[in-house]
Amino acid sequence: MAASYSYSVILEPQEGGGFTVLVPALPEVVTEGDTEQEALANASEAIRAVLAYLQEQGMAPPSDAHPEIRHVTVAA
């Protein structure tokens, strides 16, 4: 039976529609989709691919990162 892993993701709506997904614990995962559901499905696929690569290399999967989002205001 395969192990299960859970990772926090950042879902960013895009101006022209669709979403970009980032996975802080796996910075190599950056994907997108036209809908939230599609973006999350693409993220799941990308996460599986990275975890498979790590396993092939004999590396342990990283622990989840728990991102905290803050706003910074600057004058430009």
Secondary structure, DSSP 4 states (H G I P E B T S, - for coil): ---------EEEE-TTS-EEEE-TTSTT-EEEESSHHHHHHHHHHHHHHHHHHHHHTTPPPPPPP-----------
